[in-house]
Amino acid sequence: MKQDIQPTRDFKSLSVHDLLDAREAYHVHLANMSNVIATAIGLYRIRTDDPDADKPLPREKWRSRTKSPERTLENTVVQPWSWPCVLIFVKQWQTQEELAQINPDYVVPHFLYLSDGRVVPTCVVLAQEQEQTPPPLRDASFPHDLLGGGYPLLTDIQGQEHIGSTGCLVYDGNAVYALTNKHVCGDPTNDVFTVADGQRQVIGKADQRQLGKRSFAQVYPAWSETSSHINLDAGLIRIADINRWTAQVFGLGELGDIVNLHTDTITLDLIGKHVCAFGAASGKMIGEIQALFYRYKSIGGVDYISDLLIGSRTGETPLQTMPGDSGTIWCLDLLENHATTGHTAHGNGKRKQAKNLAPRLRPLALQWGGHVIQTEHGKAPLRFALSTCLSTVCRELDVDLLPSWNIGHREYWGEVGHFKIAASACDLVQSPHLHTLFANNKSNIAYGDDELAQGTFHSHGNHAFVPLADVADIVWRMTRHQDAANHFADMDQEGQGQFQGKTLLDLCKDPDNLDIDVWNQFYSSLNINDKRGALPFRVWQLYDEMVDAVKQQDIAHFVCTAGVLAHYIGDACQPLHVSRLHDGDPDTQRGKGVHSTYESAMLNRFTSELINGVNEKVQNTPRPQTVSGGKAAGLAIVKLMRDSLAFLSPEEIIETYITSMQMNDHLAYMWDQLGEKTEQLLANGASMLACIWESAWQEGTGEQNIPVQDLSAIAPETLQQLYSDPEVASSYRLQDPQFAQALEIAVPAGAHIRR
């Protein structure tokens, strides 16, 4: 009698090599099945409603798969008891009986048998490819002049603009490069651009060293798959000005050591590992490794393989990687928790031990493409990132990761000051009902002191809620290109022609000159078209919108508008946002790089000291008088800008920055020289913000008309829906007719300029 040998099988001992051998042996058989679209190796995927989804079953209870319901990547999990297998992706789910009736040759075998006695199980997964066009890429624009991983890359190829993502910085012992994909770089010597502060800027040229497809045997000589090719798709961009760059990845932070993957270290333990990335198109992405050596295409007798297939984490929001994410670096998520060496600040008689910065993520893979798979009707399609092991890329390009250039910034650069101003203002408002409203919504508007000091507040994944005080940078800079000019105004720049010898500060000594037409004429005299700073008018607009929201008893709209207003007032109290010298002298380039160093690097390093100083100073900072009307709010901001320039001049900041470059610890020197005044600037901004909030609340009669029950915390989802609506706090350029309409003023054909 034939004995059933199934109970004696122990698949857990199968290695990556075993699985690759089995797939190679059966490749021709599987490839000729019309229903099979791809294969990979991994761990058996268990349906979430199967009996062994939560606990392993005894071997005698292993179920028959004859009539099993469909298995997808969406409805399955990998558990510690999942055995090694070859994953077979099919485009249509059919039971064994149905396939046998059509053609027995179409049945995917349960096991693959090798001549030496090895037995390898298979796991069939339904993966209907998405045939629809992917969603259009949103505007990819990032704040500030500091560049790093995650920033968009643009190249012009045959008259078409290609967009991808910066991965990370690497070096070859001689020069520093930005790593991305070959297909993003384009031809060697191509100019490569990024978009920062809404402007397209050249950052360097594509290098000669690029990687395309390599034979599997060449990349992994100890394994089989001799008829296959690995798609490496990597290229280098030789950076023109390394001083503008940081080795950190925007949205992730500092990088640790590369995960060294090769034939001796790649194991099935990688399956299920949590990973994260930040793409120029999708923002922060979280996922997990779902399969290894994904064979995605066969052409002309050659098969093409991706090292890693990265998909959604079980039970979490589906991964939504999009075109434009190519070149992104994927990292093991919080694998290590490195504590950085503490520094000591000596400025102004203070001596404090610095906090530990966020944990360093270990870079793992370079994304080069993706697959889109259909799901049930009404659900978003599943998207998967196809990636190459970063250690392989660095080996083949003969470069090393550069992890420590110009680091020490927060994950989202420049946000500490904005959050601190907003949080302090929440505590300063005095009207009882308004104070209650902001106390209940403080966490919606900003992060608290402890979160800022500890650096534990960064969780802005794709589609995740962003506290309102930095929506203008983290969200709108990438979704509203026209908002970039609302963050500044060069108030100290002299005009030409009829404005000869006059600055905007001079003109606005007469309140009538806070006029859109006057300002447009001023910028035209300087032949400035795009960068027409409009900061006071943005405050004017948002003030009126707050008043209207209170009058209409729309508290969610009021809180949303008040929260985003915090960002612009935070900009107004920073001298480098209100000066032509915003990043050094534009004529001589003297002091270039000061903007990000002062507003981001210095504040991020000395956050604890900054918080303590602002808390102390804000109590003794005089409150401005309340205002009435949006124009009065705009004029109050002009005064704040004027006072900021007088209190701490851009020239003083620039000279301190230049001198600091000769010091061993330039950030500590800058803090010693500028920290006290910077704390006062933020205290001034918090005081002004509280005044503007209070004024709008009073003008809308909020104390009288808003019921107490409406002063509770608002759901973050509601606020996110509001700030994602382009009709809420709409962004305009100064020259857009809609801007004047939003301020409820008419723009005359020739406005009278009062001198």
C-alpha positions, 0 to 999 in steps of 0.5 A: 500500500502506498504510504503518504509521505506528506507528514514527514516533510519539513519545508522550514529547512529550505534555503533561498538557493533551494527555492531558486533552483526549484523555480529555475527547474520548473520555469519553462513549465510555469512560463507556458501557463497562460494564467501565470504572470510572474513568480517570486520566492518567499514565505507561504501566505495564509489567508486572514480567515484561514484556521492557521492564520493565528496559530499553526495547525498540526500537520495532520490537519493541513488542509486541502487546497482543492476548493480554496477561495482566492488568495491575494496579497491583500487578504493574506499574512505571513506568520512564523510558521509560514514555510518557504515556497515559490510564489506563483502570481496568476491573473485569474483565480480558478479552483483545481477542478475548474482548471482540470476540466479546461486543461490539466496542464494549466494546474499549478503543481502544489509541489516542485520536485528536484532530482536530488530529492528536494521538495519545494511547495508553491503558493498561488496568488491572484494578482490582476494587473491594473490596466488604468493609467496611473494618477497624475503626478502632483506638483513636486516642490520642497521648501528651503534651499537645503537639498537631500534624499527625497527631493524631486529630480527632473531631466529633459529627454527628447523634449519630454520632462522626466521626474524621479526622486533623489535617493541618497548621497554617495562618494567615490573618494573624490567627488560626491554624487546623488544616487538615483535611477539610470532612467531618471538621470538620462544620458551622461552630461545631461543637466539635472534639476530639482524644484525648491521653493517653487523654482526649477534649479540645476543641481548637477549633471548625469555621470558616466557611471550608470547601471542597467541590466546585468545577468543574474549569475554575474550579480549572484555568482553562487546561485542559479537562474542562469537565464535571467537578468537583474534590473539594477537601474542606477545612476549618479548625478555629480553634484555642483555645490555640495554645500547645499546638500545634506546626507539626510533624507527628507521625511526620514532623517539620518541614515545608518549603515547600509544593509549588506545583502549578498549570497551569504546574507540574503535569507527568507528572514527579510520577508515581512520586514517593515521598511519606509521611504520618502518619494518625491511623488508620494511623500513618506511611504511605509511598507514591508518586503513581500517577496524576493527575486520577483520575475516580472517579465520574459522577452526573447528568451530572457527573464527579468528579475527585481531583487525585492517586491515591497508592498503594503504592511498587513492591516495598514493603509495600502502602499500608494507609490506613484510615478516620480518615486523612482530613485527612492531609497527604502530603509529598514524601519527603525531597525537600529536606535542609535543615540547620537553623541550629546553636545553641550551648549554654552550660549548665554550662560546655559549649559544643557545636555542635548537630546538624542536625535531620531534613530538612524534608519538603515538603507536597504534598496533603491526603487526603480519601478512599480506594479499596480494590481487590481483589487475588489471593486470600490477599493484603491488598487494595490501598488508595489515597489520594485527595488534593487539591493543598495549594497549591490548598486554601491558595489557595482558603481564602486561608491560608498554611502555618505551618511554624515554630511551636513546632518543634524536636521529634523526629518522635515527641515525648518519646522521647529520654529513654526511649531513652537510659535504656534504652540506658544500662541495657543497658551497666550490667547485670553478670551475665555472661549477662544482659550478653551478652543485652542487648548482643546486643539493644540495638538492639531495645530502644533507639537508640544515642547516634549515632542519637539525636544525629544524629536519623536514627533515625525510621523507624516506618512503619505496621506497622514495628518500634518499639524496645521502650523507646518501644512504650508511647508510640508503639504502645500509646497508640494500641492500648491506651487503658487503658494511659494511666494506667500512665505516671504517678502523682500522688504529691504530691496530697493526698487527702480524707476519711479521706486528708485531709492525706495523699499517696500518698508519705505512705501508701507510707512503709508498704509495706503501702499499696502496695495496689491497693485502698488506692490506689483508695480514695484516688482515690475520695476525690478523685472521680477515675475515669479518671486513676488513676495506676498506675505502681508497679503496672505495674512490679510486674506487668512484673517478675513477667512477666519472672521467669516468662519466665526460669523458662520459658526464654522469652527472647524474652518476657523481652526484650520485657517488659524492653524495654517496662519501660524506658519506665515506669521512664523515666517514674518518674524524671521529676518531672512524671510523678509530680506533680499539677503535671505540666503546670503548676498545674491550679487556676490554669493557671500554667505550662501547657505546661511538660510538653512543653516540658521533656520533649520540646522541651528534650531534643530540642534538647539531645540531644547535651549530654544524652547526654554528661552521662548517660554521665558521670553514670551511671558515678558513680551508685550502684546500688540493691540488688537486689529480690525479688518484684514488690511489692519492685520496685514499692516501689523505683519509689516510692522512685525517684519520691520521690527524683526529686521531692526532687532536682528539684521540679516547682515549680522546673521550672515557675518556670524555664519561666515565666521562660524565656518572657521570654528570646529563647531560652527552651529554652537558658535552661531547659537552662542552669538544669535540664540538669545535674539532668535528666542526673542524673535520667536516670542514676538511671533507667538505674541503677534499670532495670538493677537491676530487670532484674538482679533479675528475671534472678536470681530466675528463675535465668537465669545457671544455666538459660538456655543460652548459645546462647539469648542471641543477638539476637532477630528484630525481627519476633518481638518485634513480634509479642509486643508486638502481642499484647494478652495480653503485658504486658496493660494495665489500669486500676487499677480493673480486677479483672484488674490485681489478678489479674495481680499474683497478689493478691486484692482484699479487700472492705475493705482495712485502710489502714495509717497 
